[in-house]
Amino acid sequence: MSPSVALDVLGPSGAYRARNRQPVVDVAGRPVAELPLAPRLFVGRAMSALRAATPLPLDERVAAIARAGRLFATAELGELTPEAYEQAVSRVAGLPIGVVRAATRTLVRRTAHLYRGLQFARPAGAVGEWRDPLTRTGRAVWTRRGEVLAVHAAGNHPGTHSLWPEALALGYRVAVRPSRREPFTPHRLVLALRAAGFGDDHVALLPTEHETAEAMLREADLAYGSDEIIREYAEDRKVLSLTPGRSKILLTADVDWRGQLDMLVDSVAHHAGTGCVNATAVFVEGDPAPVAEALAERLAELPSLPPEDDKARLPVQSVRTARALQSHVLGRAKGARAWLGGDGFVDELGDGSAVLRPAVFELDRSDAPEAGTEMPFPCVWLAPWGRAEGVAPLRNTLVLGAVTEDEALIDALCDEPTISNLHLGGHPTHWTDTGMPHDGYLADFLMRSKTVLRG
């Protein structure tokens, strides 16, 4: 991809080539594209146009989203073929090309089954619109909390963009602020949605500076994402902040952990260890050392390769970023027993980039703060756990994989409000399916039920 290729601002009147541009560089520091930054006045007008637009009928919205998923995977969009898009994402995000391809397949599947997935989120007692005959005797109607959603997108994984099209299906108009780290996925998805039938004033791509991004958030009815702007407004009720996952696994003494080793490796290393659903801590009832040793032995087999290599399984970053991360992790790991990566986990590729190799550390207690550390590569902390400790060390977890036969413990884990998802048995922490909530349903945030009674 040539550095002269510019990603456009996609406003309510079509593409707009802003004067202010920033380079998008790959993991070796080479420029691969330019990202324009929309000015404050342009963003204000775009948000007003989105608010004034009338949503498409539901059936048209759902069909257009499914078409967009197919276009995303097969069409040339914004001067990029699907293959060129996946190569670009792999090089700038440092993700193995196989992970990027898998994210494309996930987006196609989610957009194809989006309506079905939304029905899982709708309250069983609510109907979809006021015209439903049941409202003649009084019924809850599922309605939007607003008209315009601002998405402040993360750039760690393209899969994060397979969620927000739900808002379009529900009738929202959506403004997306792409990450400067990886803007290709949202740019491509907005182009696909427009080509599939959504108007330019229904979905927009608005790259911005920090101050303008704040204005974009304030002018939306609701906002969602995980960038620095969202974190600043995390206490605002109209903002849904996506926080680190800190997914975990619990192995109790009534099961043989050896039969779960494949699941452990998969949970730690799937997505190249970059996802919020990757396991970052394993709690073992008993001695964690044998588990740590076996896990380290398996993870050490993963190869160090450039991200665009079909056999790549590990993330890549610039040498400078990788070295800084290594210093941070090893600084936190002082006092922990290192089974893998204790001497360093940065493997330079010779072009200014470096592979982040797996790291495995053993802690001496379950409440060690390191067990709550999430890193953007396969880095896992193992700790002992005892029944007397209960759920306390397992709190604040996106996905908990619990391998146990203890039904009383399972009851407690299900009841714990800070554990978002619970996988029992040998299911990897990254498992998901149509209609299954990620961190609750996004629709829980976007929608509400109101009583409608008509004659």
C-alpha positions as CSV (number, residue, x, y, z in Angstrom):
1,M,0.0,0.0,0.0
2,S,1.5,3.3,-1.0
3,P,2.0,6.1,1.5
4,S,0.2,8.4,-0.9
5,V,-3.1,6.6,-0.4
6,A,-5.3,8.6,1.9
7,L,-8.2,7.3,4.0
8,D,-11.1,9.7,3.6
9,V,-13.3,11.3,6.2
10,L,-16.7,9.8,5.4
11,G,-19.2,12.6,6.2
12,P,-22.9,13.0,5.5
13,S,-22.3,14.4,2.0
14,G,-19.8,11.7,1.0
15,A,-16.0,11.5,1.2
16,Y,-14.1,14.6,2.5
17,R,-10.3,15.0,2.1
18,A,-9.2,17.0,5.1
19,R,-6.0,19.1,5.0
20,N,-4.8,18.0,8.4
21,R,-3.4,14.4,8.0
22,Q,-1.4,12.0,10.1
23,P,0.7,9.1,8.8
24,V,-0.4,5.6,9.6
25,V,2.8,3.5,10.1
26,D,3.4,-0.3,10.2
27,V,5.2,-2.1,13.0
28,A,8.5,-1.3,11.4
29,G,7.8,2.4,11.3
30,R,7.1,2.6,7.6
31,P,4.2,4.8,6.5
32,V,1.5,2.9,4.7
33,A,-1.4,5.5,4.5
34,E,-2.5,8.9,5.7
35,L,-5.4,9.4,8.1
36,P,-7.2,12.8,7.7
37,L,-8.5,14.6,10.8
38,A,-11.9,16.2,10.4
39,P,-12.2,19.8,11.7
40,R,-14.5,20.8,14.6
41,L,-17.0,22.6,12.3
42,F,-17.3,19.6,9.9
43,V,-17.9,17.2,12.8
44,G,-20.6,19.4,14.3
45,R,-22.4,19.6,11.0
46,A,-22.0,15.8,10.5
47,M,-23.6,15.1,13.9
48,S,-26.5,17.4,13.1
49,A,-27.1,15.6,9.8
50,L,-27.1,12.2,11.4
51,R,-29.6,13.4,13.9
52,A,-31.9,14.8,11.2
53,A,-31.8,11.6,9.1
54,T,-34.8,9.1,9.2
55,P,-33.9,5.5,9.8
56,L,-34.6,2.9,7.1
57,P,-37.4,0.5,7.8
58,L,-36.3,-2.4,10.0
59,D,-36.3,-5.1,7.3
60,E,-34.2,-2.9,5.0
61,R,-31.7,-2.2,7.8
62,V,-31.2,-5.8,8.6
63,A,-30.8,-6.8,4.9
64,A,-28.4,-4.0,4.3
65,I,-26.2,-5.0,7.2
66,A,-26.0,-8.6,6.0
67,R,-25.1,-7.3,2.5
68,A,-22.4,-5.0,4.0
69,G,-20.8,-8.0,5.7
70,R,-20.5,-9.8,2.4
71,L,-19.1,-6.7,0.7
72,F,-16.6,-6.2,3.5
73,A,-15.3,-9.7,2.9
74,T,-15.4,-9.8,-0.9
75,A,-15.4,-6.3,-2.5
76,E,-12.8,-3.7,-3.4
77,L,-13.6,-0.8,-1.1
78,G,-11.6,2.4,-0.8
79,E,-8.9,1.2,-3.3
80,L,-8.3,-1.9,-1.2
81,T,-9.1,-5.5,-2.1
82,P,-10.0,-7.8,0.8
83,E,-6.4,-9.2,0.6
84,A,-4.8,-5.8,0.6
85,Y,-7.0,-4.7,3.5
86,E,-6.0,-7.8,5.6
87,Q,-2.3,-7.2,4.8
88,A,-2.6,-3.6,5.9
89,V,-4.3,-4.4,9.2
90,S,-1.8,-7.2,9.9
91,R,1.2,-4.8,9.3
92,V,-0.1,-1.8,11.2
93,A,-1.7,-3.6,14.2
94,G,0.9,-6.3,14.3
95,L,-1.7,-9.1,14.3
96,P,-1.0,-12.4,12.6
97,I,-2.7,-12.4,9.2
98,G,-4.7,-15.5,10.3
99,V,-6.2,-13.5,13.2
100,V,-7.3,-10.7,10.8
101,R,-8.8,-13.2,8.4
102,A,-10.7,-14.9,11.2
103,A,-12.0,-11.5,12.3
104,T,-13.4,-10.9,8.8
105,R,-15.2,-14.3,8.9
106,T,-16.6,-13.4,12.3
107,L,-17.9,-10.0,11.0
108,V,-19.6,-11.8,8.1
109,R,-21.3,-14.3,10.4
110,R,-22.4,-11.7,12.9
111,T,-23.9,-9.4,10.3
112,A,-25.7,-12.3,8.6
113,H,-27.3,-13.3,11.9
114,L,-27.5,-9.9,13.5
115,Y,-31.3,-9.7,13.8
116,R,-31.5,-13.2,15.4
117,G,-28.8,-12.1,17.8
118,L,-30.8,-9.0,18.8
119,Q,-33.8,-11.1,19.7
120,F,-31.8,-12.7,22.5
121,A,-31.3,-9.2,24.0
122,R,-34.9,-8.0,23.7
123,P,-36.9,-8.6,26.9
124,A,-39.3,-11.5,26.5
125,G,-42.2,-9.4,27.5
126,A,-41.5,-6.5,25.1
127,V,-42.7,-6.1,21.5
128,G,-40.7,-4.5,18.7
129,E,-43.0,-1.6,17.9
130,W,-46.2,0.2,19.0
131,R,-48.2,-1.2,16.0
132,D,-48.1,-4.8,17.5
133,P,-51.6,-5.9,18.3
134,L,-50.6,-6.7,21.9
135,T,-50.3,-3.0,22.7
136,R,-54.1,-2.7,22.5
137,T,-54.2,-4.3,25.9
138,G,-51.0,-2.7,27.2
139,R,-47.5,-4.0,26.4
140,A,-43.9,-3.0,26.9
141,V,-42.3,-1.7,23.6
142,W,-38.6,-1.9,23.1
143,T,-37.4,1.6,22.0
144,R,-34.2,3.5,21.5
145,R,-32.7,5.6,24.2
146,G,-31.6,8.1,21.6
147,E,-31.0,8.7,17.9
148,V,-27.2,9.1,17.4
149,L,-24.5,6.9,18.8
150,A,-20.8,7.9,18.8
151,V,-18.4,5.0,18.6
152,H,-14.9,5.6,19.8
153,A,-13.2,2.6,18.4
154,A,-10.2,0.7,19.8
155,G,-7.5,-0.4,17.4
156,N,-6.2,-3.6,19.1
157,H,-8.3,-6.0,17.1
158,P,-10.6,-5.7,14.1
159,G,-13.2,-7.8,15.8
160,T,-14.3,-4.9,17.9
161,H,-16.1,-3.5,14.9
162,S,-18.4,-6.4,14.5
163,L,-20.5,-5.2,17.4
164,W,-21.6,-1.6,16.7
165,P,-23.6,-2.4,13.6
166,E,-26.3,-3.6,16.0
167,A,-27.0,0.1,16.7
168,L,-27.7,0.6,13.0
169,A,-30.1,-2.3,13.0
170,L,-31.9,-0.7,16.0
171,G,-32.4,2.5,14.1
172,Y,-29.5,4.6,15.4
173,R,-27.4,6.7,13.2
174,V,-23.8,6.1,14.0
175,A,-20.6,8.2,13.9
176,V,-17.4,6.3,14.2
177,R,-14.1,7.8,15.4
178,P,-11.5,5.3,14.2
179,S,-8.3,4.5,16.1
180,R,-5.2,6.1,14.7
181,R,-3.5,2.8,15.3
182,E,-5.7,0.8,13.0
183,P,-8.2,2.9,11.0
184,F,-8.6,0.5,8.0
185,T,-11.3,-1.8,9.5
186,P,-13.9,1.0,10.4
187,H,-13.2,2.8,7.2
188,R,-13.8,-0.4,5.2
189,L,-17.0,-1.2,7.2
190,V,-18.5,2.2,6.8
191,L,-17.9,2.0,3.0
192,A,-19.5,-1.4,2.9
193,L,-22.5,-0.2,4.9
194,R,-23.0,2.7,2.5
195,A,-22.6,0.5,-0.6
196,A,-25.2,-1.9,0.9
197,G,-27.9,0.7,1.2
198,F,-27.3,3.0,4.2
199,G,-27.3,6.7,3.4
200,D,-24.2,8.8,4.0
201,D,-26.2,10.6,6.7
202,H,-26.8,7.3,8.5
203,V,-23.3,6.2,9.2
204,A,-20.1,8.3,9.2
205,L,-16.4,8.0,9.8
206,L,-15.0,11.0,11.6
207,P,-11.3,10.8,12.5
208,T,-10.6,13.7,14.9
209,E,-8.2,15.4,17.3
210,H,-8.8,15.0,21.0
211,E,-10.8,18.2,21.5
212,T,-13.0,17.6,18.5
213,A,-13.6,14.0,19.7
214,E,-14.9,15.3,23.0
215,A,-17.4,17.5,21.1
216,M,-18.4,14.5,19.0
217,L,-19.2,12.6,22.2
218,R,-21.2,15.5,23.7
219,E,-23.3,16.0,20.6
220,A,-24.3,12.3,20.4
221,D,-27.1,10.9,22.5
222,L,-25.0,7.9,23.6
223,A,-21.3,6.9,23.2
224,Y,-19.5,3.6,23.3
225,G,-15.9,2.4,23.0
226,S,-12.6,2.1,24.8
227,D,-10.4,5.0,23.7
228,E,-9.0,7.7,26.0
229,I,-12.0,10.0,25.4
230,I,-14.5,7.3,26.5
231,R,-12.4,6.6,29.6
232,E,-12.5,10.3,30.6
233,Y,-16.3,10.2,30.5
234,A,-16.7,6.7,31.9
235,E,-18.9,7.9,34.8
236,D,-21.4,9.6,32.4
237,R,-24.6,7.5,32.2
238,K,-24.8,8.1,28.4
239,V,-21.3,6.6,27.9
240,L,-20.5,2.8,27.8
241,S,-16.8,2.3,28.5
242,L,-15.3,-1.0,27.5
243,T,-12.7,-1.9,30.1
244,P,-9.9,-4.5,30.1
245,G,-11.3,-8.0,30.2
246,R,-8.9,-9.7,32.7
247,S,-10.3,-13.1,31.8
248,K,-9.3,-15.9,34.1
249,I,-9.4,-19.7,34.6
250,L,-10.0,-21.6,37.8
251,L,-8.9,-25.2,38.1
252,T,-10.1,-27.0,41.3
253,A,-8.6,-30.1,42.8
254,D,-11.6,-32.4,41.9
255,V,-10.6,-32.3,38.2
256,D,-7.4,-33.4,36.3
257,W,-5.8,-30.3,34.8
258,R,-3.8,-32.3,32.4
259,G,-6.9,-33.0,30.4
260,Q,-7.4,-29.2,30.1
261,L,-4.0,-28.3,28.8
262,D,-5.2,-27.7,25.2
263,M,-7.9,-25.4,26.5
264,L,-5.5,-23.5,28.7
265,V,-3.1,-22.9,25.7
266,D,-6.0,-21.9,23.5
267,S,-7.4,-19.5,26.0
268,V,-4.1,-17.8,26.5
269,A,-2.8,-17.7,22.9
270,H,-5.9,-17.5,20.7
271,H,-6.2,-14.1,18.9
272,A,-2.4,-14.0,19.4
273,G,-3.2,-13.2,23.1
274,T,-4.5,-9.7,22.2
275,G,-8.1,-10.0,23.0
276,C,-10.0,-9.1,26.1
277,V,-11.3,-12.7,26.2
278,N,-7.8,-14.2,26.4
279,A,-7.0,-15.7,29.8
280,T,-4.4,-13.6,31.7
281,A,-4.6,-15.5,35.0
282,V,-5.0,-19.1,36.0
283,F,-5.9,-20.0,39.6
284,V,-5.1,-23.5,40.7
285,E,-6.4,-25.3,43.8
286,G,-3.1,-26.8,45.0
287,D,0.4,-26.3,43.6
288,P,0.3,-24.2,40.4
289,A,3.9,-25.1,39.4
290,P,3.1,-28.2,37.4
291,V,0.5,-26.3,35.4
292,A,2.8,-23.4,34.8
293,E,5.6,-25.6,33.7
294,A,3.4,-27.5,31.2
295,L,1.8,-24.3,29.9
296,A,5.2,-22.7,29.4
297,E,6.4,-25.7,27.5
298,R,3.5,-25.6,25.1
299,L,3.6,-21.8,24.6
300,A,7.3,-21.8,23.9
301,E,6.6,-23.8,20.7
302,L,4.9,-20.9,19.0
303,P,7.1,-19.4,16.2
304,S,8.5,-15.9,15.9
305,L,7.4,-14.7,12.4
306,P,6.4,-11.4,10.7
307,P,2.6,-10.8,11.2
308,E,1.8,-11.2,7.4
309,D,3.3,-14.8,7.4
310,D,0.5,-17.4,7.2
311,K,2.2,-19.4,10.0
312,A,2.4,-16.4,12.4
313,R,0.7,-16.9,15.8
314,L,2.2,-14.1,17.9
315,P,1.8,-10.3,17.9
316,V,4.4,-7.9,16.6
317,Q,5.1,-4.3,17.5
318,S,7.9,-1.8,16.9
319,V,11.1,-2.6,18.8
320,R,10.7,0.5,20.8
321,T,7.1,-0.4,21.9
322,A,8.1,-4.0,22.6
323,R,11.0,-3.0,24.7
324,A,9.0,-0.6,26.8
325,L,6.3,-3.3,27.3
326,Q,9.0,-5.8,28.3
327,S,10.4,-3.4,30.9
328,H,6.9,-2.8,32.3
329,V,6.0,-6.5,32.6
330,L,9.3,-7.6,34.0
331,G,9.2,-4.8,36.5
332,R,5.8,-6.0,37.7
333,A,7.0,-9.6,37.7
334,K,9.8,-9.0,40.3
335,G,9.3,-11.6,43.0
336,A,7.3,-13.9,40.7
337,R,8.7,-17.2,39.5
338,A,9.3,-17.0,35.7
339,W,8.6,-20.2,33.8
340,L,8.8,-18.4,30.4
341,G,9.9,-14.9,29.4
342,G,11.7,-14.0,32.6
343,D,14.8,-13.2,30.7
344,G,12.9,-11.2,28.2
345,F,10.2,-12.0,25.6
346,V,11.1,-9.5,22.8
347,D,12.4,-11.2,19.7
348,E,13.6,-8.7,17.1
349,L,12.9,-9.4,13.4
350,G,15.6,-7.1,12.1
351,D,13.4,-4.6,10.4
352,G,12.6,-2.4,13.3
353,S,9.8,-4.7,14.6
354,A,9.8,-7.4,17.2
355,V,7.7,-10.4,18.1
356,L,6.1,-10.4,21.6
357,R,6.7,-14.0,22.7
358,P,4.7,-15.7,25.5
359,A,5.4,-15.1,29.1
360,V,4.4,-17.3,32.1
361,F,4.8,-16.3,35.7
362,E,3.9,-18.0,39.0
363,L,2.7,-16.0,41.9
364,D,2.7,-17.0,45.6
365,R,-0.8,-15.9,46.5
366,S,-4.1,-15.4,44.8
367,D,-4.6,-11.8,45.8
368,A,-1.3,-10.6,44.2
369,P,-2.1,-7.5,42.1
370,E,-0.2,-9.0,39.1
371,A,-3.1,-11.5,38.7
372,G,-5.2,-8.6,37.5
373,T,-2.7,-7.5,34.8
374,E,-3.8,-7.7,31.2
375,M,-1.2,-7.4,28.4
376,P,-1.5,-7.3,24.6
377,F,0.3,-10.6,24.0
378,P,0.2,-14.1,25.6
379,C,1.1,-13.2,29.1
380,V,-0.4,-15.3,31.9
381,W,0.0,-15.3,35.7
382,L,-0.6,-18.5,37.7
383,A,-1.5,-18.4,41.4
384,P,-2.6,-20.8,44.1
385,W,-6.3,-20.7,45.2
386,G,-8.1,-22.2,48.2
387,R,-11.8,-22.9,48.9
388,A,-11.7,-20.6,51.9
389,E,-10.8,-17.7,49.5
390,G,-14.1,-18.2,47.6
391,V,-14.8,-15.9,44.7
392,A,-12.8,-12.9,46.0
393,P,-9.7,-13.4,43.8
394,L,-11.9,-14.1,40.8
395,R,-13.8,-10.9,40.7
396,N,-13.7,-8.2,38.0
397,T,-13.5,-10.8,35.2
398,L,-14.9,-10.6,31.7
399,V,-14.8,-14.4,31.2
400,L,-14.1,-16.9,33.9
401,G,-13.4,-20.5,32.7
402,A,-14.2,-22.7,35.7
403,V,-13.2,-26.4,35.6
404,T,-14.8,-27.8,38.7
405,E,-17.5,-30.2,39.9
406,D,-18.4,-28.1,43.0
407,E,-22.0,-26.9,42.4
408,A,-22.0,-24.6,45.4
409,L,-18.9,-22.9,44.0
410,I,-20.6,-22.7,40.6
411,D,-23.7,-21.1,42.3
412,A,-21.4,-18.4,43.9
413,L,-19.6,-17.7,40.6
414,C,-23.0,-17.3,38.7
415,D,-24.2,-15.0,41.4
416,E,-21.0,-12.8,41.5
417,P,-22.0,-9.6,39.7
418,T,-18.4,-8.7,38.6
419,I,-18.0,-11.9,36.6
420,S,-19.5,-11.1,33.3
421,N,-19.4,-14.5,31.6
422,L,-18.9,-18.0,33.0
423,H,-17.6,-21.0,31.0
424,L,-17.9,-24.3,32.8
425,G,-15.8,-27.3,31.9
426,G,-13.3,-27.3,29.1
427,H,-14.5,-24.3,27.0
428,P,-11.9,-21.8,26.1
429,T,-12.4,-18.3,27.4
430,H,-12.7,-16.8,23.8
431,W,-15.8,-19.0,22.9
432,T,-18.8,-17.1,21.7
433,D,-21.9,-17.6,19.5
434,T,-24.7,-15.7,18.0
435,G,-26.9,-14.0,20.6
436,M,-24.4,-14.5,23.4
437,P,-23.6,-11.3,25.3
438,H,-20.0,-10.1,25.3
439,D,-20.0,-7.8,28.4
440,G,-23.8,-7.7,28.7
441,Y,-25.7,-7.0,25.5
442,L,-24.9,-3.8,23.7
443,A,-28.6,-3.4,23.3
444,D,-29.0,-3.3,27.1
445,F,-27.3,0.1,26.8
446,L,-29.0,1.3,23.6
447,M,-32.6,0.3,24.4
448,R,-35.2,0.6,27.0
449,S,-38.8,-0.7,27.5
450,K,-41.7,1.6,27.7
451,T,-45.4,0.8,28.3
452,V,-47.7,1.5,25.4
453,L,-51.4,1.2,25.7
454,R,-53.7,2.1,22.8
455,G,-57.4,1.8,22.0
